[in-house]
Each structure stands twice: as C-alpha cells, then as structure tokens.
Amino acid sequence: MEYVISVMLSGISVGGQYALIAIGYTLVYGILRLINFAHGDVFMVAGLMGIYFTATLPIGVALPLVIILTVVLGFTIERAAYKPLRSAPRMSVMISAIGVSYLLQNTATYVTGGQPMTYPDLRLLSNTVNVAGTQTKWVVIVTPFLVLILVFALTLLINKTKVGMAMRAVSKDFETSRLMGVRINRVISATFIVGSALAAVGSILFFTNYPAITPTAGAMPGLKAFVAAVFGGIGSIPGAVIGAFLIGICETIIKGLPSSWDVSVFSDAFTFALLIIILIFKPQGLFGEAATDKV
Amino acid sequence: MEKKKRSFSALICVAVLLLFVVFLENLSAIFPQVPQVFMPTSPLFTVLKKAAVYSLVAVSMNLLNGFTGLFSLGQAGFMLLGAYTYAILTVPTAMKDQVYYLFEGCAFDFSLVDMFGGIFGSEGAGGAFSMVLGCLVALILAGAVAGFFAYLIGIPVLRLKSDYLAIATLGFAEILRAIFQWQKLGKITNGANMIKGFPTFSSFNITNSSGVEVLRLSTFVPFLISSICITVIVLLINSSYGRAFKSIRDDEVAAEAMGVSLFKHKMLSFVISSFFAGVGGALFAMYVANAQAKAFTSVMTYEILLIVVIGGIGSVSGSVLATFLYVACSEWWLRFLDSEQYIGSFKVPLLRNGFRMVVFSVVIMIIVLFFSQGIMGNHEINLGALIDKITRRSKRSERKQ
C-alpha cells in the first residue's frame, strides 16, 4: 500500500512537471503550428542556470533570475530563429527549431564541459516529508498544487485579458486576425514568454528531484511533454495538463513494476507507443477540435 | 541518345572516383615517404569512410524528405535495425560465446560468414570470398529488415500529416531503441551491451600469407557500396515512380487527381528509403566496429537532417557534397577549436573542449536561416554534362589549332 502511494505521489509530481512544459508546446503549436523542438532544451538551460545562479546568489534572487533569463532566452529564440521564417514552409521552421535545439545542446556541453551537473539543495523543496507512511520530498507535494495554480492563472490570462483574446484569435485563424489588426509578432512573443516562464518553473521542480543535468537532459522530457500535448488535443491547455498527468503516472508505474520483469527501459517507449496509438485512433486528441482540410 | 551518353559518362566518373580512392589509400604502400595525411592512420581516411556511410543515409533521407515531401525523423531507428541485423548475422560462431558472455551465448548459433565458409572453404581465397559474400547477403538482409519494419509502421503513420508524421516516426525510432536494449532479448541483441567481432571495413584489406597488407580496400568498400546504392536511388528518382514522388511533394491533391495513388507511392518511398537507411546503418556498424543501440539516438537523425538541409532539400549531389563537408569539418578541419591554441604568445580565448560543436551549430543555424536553399538548392551536379562541356571545349581548342 505504501509502495502504491509513493508511486502515485511521484507519478503525479512528474506529471505536473511535464504539464508545465506541455503548456509551452501546446500554446506555440496552437498559434504557429510548429513543434518547437527547442522547448525541451530551453527547459534544460533553465536547469543549468539554476545550478550556476544558486551557487553564487541567495535562492530568493537566483530563482526569479532563472525565470527571467529563461523568458529572455525563449523570446530571443523566437525572434532570431522563427520570425525570419514566418512565410517559409512549415518544414523549414521545424528544421530551424531542430537547429536551435542542436545549438543549445552543444553550447551546454561547452559550458559545462560535458560533465553531469547536480541540482543544488533548495532547502524548502528538497526536505523530506512523511506522507501516509512514505518518505518523500516536499517538491512532490508542492508540484501538483503549484501546477493547478499556474494553470488557473494562465486560463484567466487567456480568457480575460486582451493578449489572451489575441492569442485565441491568432490560433483560430492566423491570416484573418492579422487583417483584423492583431499584432501577430507581439502575440507570438507573448506566447513564447509564457511558455518559457512555465518551462523555467517546471525545470526548478523537475531537476530538484532528478539526479543530474546533462546537455541532453531536456530532450526526453520535452518530447514527452509534446506527446502529452498531442494526447490532450494540441492547442488545448486543460488537455495538455491532463495528458501530462496521465503520462507522468503511467511512466512512474512502469518504472515501479517488479524489477524481475525488467520493463523499466520501456518507460520512454511507452510514451511514444501511446502517441502512435493516439495519432491513429483519435488524431485530434482528447479535447482537440477536429480540423478539416479544405482543397 | 544524348541522355544515354551522359549517364554513361557519369558512370565513368564514379568509376574513376572509386579507382582514385583505392589509389589514395595505397599511396603510402607505394611511396613510403608521402606526407602524414596519406598515412593509413590519418584522419583523411576516417573522414572518407564515415562520409561515405553518412552520404548514403543522407541521400535516403532526402528521397523521403526532399523528393516525396514526407517529413520523417525515423532514420536512426531504421539504421539501428540494419546495424543489428548485420551484426547478429555476421558475428562468427566461434566469437558468439565471447560476445554474448553475459547471456551465456547467442540464441541462434549461426553466422552467414561461417555458412558460406562451409561451402567455399574458410582459408585463403575461398575464405575471402565467403566473407565478402556473407557480408553482402547480411547487408541486403539488413536493408530488408529495415524495409519490412518500415512497411509495418508505415501502414498506420503514413496517413498522418507533416509534423505528426515527424513525431510519430521519431517515436517509433525511440521505441526500437528501447526494445533493443531490453535485457530479456539479450540472447539476440546482447541487451544494452555492444555486439562486436563481426567483419568491419578493415577486414576487406587484402593480406598475403604472412599477414602483411598488400592492398588496402577499407575505404574503397564503403565508397563502392554507397555509390551503388546512391545510383539505384538516382535511377529511382529519375523513373516514373520518382516523378510520382515529386508530384506528391508538390501538391498531394493535384497528384491524387492525376491518378497517382498517394498511399502506394508514399509507402514505396518510405520502404525504399528505410531499406537504404538500414544498409547505411549496417555500414555504420562496420565503420565503428560495433553495434550498440545507444548510438542511434534522435540526435543522429537530427544530424543527418541538418546535412540534408545544408546540401539542399531535393538534391542528391547536394546531400553527398554536404556530407563530405560536414564530416570533414566535424571530424578533422575544425578539430583545432577543441584544444587551446596560441598565436605567437597570445592565447586564443574560448577555445576548449566542445567549442567546435558550438561554432558548428552556429554555422548550421546561419545556413538554415539565411541560405535555406543549401549548397545546391534542388539542382544537381550533372557529371555527364560536366564532362560533355570539358570534352567539347577541348575539341574546340583542337579545331582552333
């Protein structure tokens, strides 16, 4: 029983961390129809910045700084690598995203010297707590609540503010909203800013519970978060969050299965199998709108 | 007639290139005093071998992405299938226990090389012949296995649109990687450990009875196999099937209206591309002398995709050219960026391990952003026409004299 509780707890927390990344994917895909392959690497860079800043600055300064710089990074990537290709075919933008991902990984290897880096002890989050007889870190407890609060705030932003309205308009119809006077570039930048900020928060939560950060540490969580976004229906925020929780929980259950079965190598593969199944049977995902192609 | 003549001269060009490679590799045996670059241990030959292997994979990816317009990111997965098929089929029976020692031997006690050795003898010329034949059959089977799995996964995923197809094929490659690392399959795949001991490129070097190398062919072999495969791909692209592929790329709806069966042609392109990716994977295993699932990550696919982009999406010669440039830069010419350098007594800043790849990826980003056509765009280097031009010019100058 205790074992089940501990697996469920960590599953929910991993799911919450994926959710924060998945929102970034789903927002960007909703607006630009672009799989932002670099998003996972932005997440990794945020983790590395967390390590470097907490080593020299007090936590109260370091963590906000991490979030701000990640936002700057996301914004710069959009302006430098995606904006010039606005009218190019979608494949070129995706290739550019892959290029950015390659650049970020190589830069991270250069800066860290290729050594795996361990995340510092963030006093509050790393301390252990006893829940229903199982020892777990505070971060596991905090994550789901924080995720829910952030998602709630994001839903407010999208439904109640002018920027949010513009985002919805652009994701519905790019060209028309441009003709109606929506400043496309501002909206896109805002999307990247929101996505990167959430990824930064996600990275703080994810890596406190993770043994070490390597330059490729962002790729897998990034892809999984993307699968979560597809699972929930790309463009839908509640969908992405539910998808992420499901994937997080399933993954932890697979990892927690008896070691004699030796199936833990499939924890990543499971996500992709799920993706292929979803794409075949329900390509629009759980909450996505079915798109019809006009000739 | 003109076309036939051109393809004939292109064929001669390739033959000359192959002969040149043999010559280059044996230069040090003929003239022992050649500069360090031509020694067998020089990075030149590493680059040539690796580039020959990668160019096949890049061209196979270009067939899919550039000529059929299917954005697939599963290349590393099919390479993995090819590499493992080749490795499992060619590890000599005597080596199996040693390679699979963690799993107490391999599940099937059989090796193509030994099988042919049993027919043609395993010593001397017969042994060489059976090794070459065994490798050849294993290479073809490597492609066939990759193609077969491509067919299976193609049935569901080829219905998907551009970026969904990309992510589904990427996912498929990751699933394959997990399966091949599964310890339960250890008797076949050797789990997460590498398979080694199979014939590699250097096995093709011809030695005399006392073990001294007479003729080095280790660079020639990948060149030969890659050029045959690339020639087949070029012939396919220039056939009516190739035209159907291009019509799908340019406009699916119009192609369908003109009677091109979308699914059939997409599947054909996907399976053929994967077949050659499988052969490329087997060649890659021969190049690194081991097969290990860990090597075939999505980063490898990205690398090949970037090569295709640099060469120009939709240009076979561009892909080949870009591969050689890319591999030469990453393995040789830019190596100096990875260690500290001094100009006089001035220490050049920033240079340390990893800097090469940073410079490299910045250059790639510049190409992707500002030169999206790549080196060749969708044009080809027309070897035949090139020769035509040269011969015509020399004839003209003869006439003048």
HADDOCK unambig.tbl for C-alpha pairs under 7 A between the chains (distance, minus, plus):
assign (segid A and resid 81 and name CA) (segid B and resid 369 and name CA) 6.89 0.50 0.50
assign (segid A and resid 96 and name CA) (segid B and resid 365 and name CA) 7.00 0.50 0.50
assign (segid A and resid 96 and name CA) (segid B and resid 368 and name CA) 6.16 0.50 0.50
assign (segid A and resid 98 and name CA) (segid B and resid 302 and name CA) 6.88 0.50 0.50
assign (segid A and resid 99 and name CA) (segid B and resid 364 and name CA) 6.98 0.50 0.50
assign (segid A and resid 99 and name CA) (segid B and resid 365 and name CA) 5.86 0.50 0.50
assign (segid A and resid 102 and name CA) (segid B and resid 361 and name CA) 6.56 0.50 0.50
assign (segid A and resid 103 and name CA) (segid B and resid 358 and name CA) 6.38 0.50 0.50
assign (segid A and resid 103 and name CA) (segid B and resid 361 and name CA) 5.05 0.50 0.50
assign (segid A and resid 103 and name CA) (segid B and resid 362 and name CA) 6.61 0.50 0.50
assign (segid A and resid 106 and name CA) (segid B and resid 357 and name CA) 5.82 0.50 0.50
assign (segid A and resid 106 and name CA) (segid B and resid 358 and name CA) 5.44 0.50 0.50
assign (segid A and resid 107 and name CA) (segid B and resid 358 and name CA) 5.49 0.50 0.50
assign (segid A and resid 109 and name CA) (segid B and resid 354 and name CA) 6.24 0.50 0.50
assign (segid A and resid 110 and name CA) (segid B and resid 353 and name CA) 6.53 0.50 0.50
assign (segid A and resid 110 and name CA) (segid B and resid 354 and name CA) 4.49 0.50 0.50
assign (segid A and resid 110 and name CA) (segid B and resid 355 and name CA) 5.82 0.50 0.50
assign (segid A and resid 113 and name CA) (segid B and resid 353 and name CA) 6.78 0.50 0.50
assign (segid A and resid 265 and name CA) (segid B and resid 178 and name CA) 5.79 0.50 0.50
assign (segid A and resid 265 and name CA) (segid B and resid 182 and name CA) 6.50 0.50 0.50
assign (segid A and resid 266 and name CA) (segid B and resid 178 and name CA) 5.89 0.50 0.50
assign (segid A and resid 269 and name CA) (segid B and resid 174 and name CA) 6.13 0.50 0.50
assign (segid A and resid 269 and name CA) (segid B and resid 175 and name CA) 4.47 0.50 0.50
assign (segid A and resid 269 and name CA) (segid B and resid 178 and name CA) 6.18 0.50 0.50
assign (segid A and resid 272 and name CA) (segid B and resid 171 and name CA) 4.79 0.50 0.50
assign (segid A and resid 272 and name CA) (segid B and resid 172 and name CA) 6.84 0.50 0.50
assign (segid A and resid 272 and name CA) (segid B and resid 175 and name CA) 6.78 0.50 0.50
assign (segid A and resid 275 and name CA) (segid B and resid 168 and name CA) 6.94 0.50 0.50
assign (segid A and resid 276 and name CA) (segid B and resid 168 and name CA) 5.80 0.50 0.50
assign (segid A and resid 280 and name CA) (segid B and resid 156 and name CA) 6.30 0.50 0.50
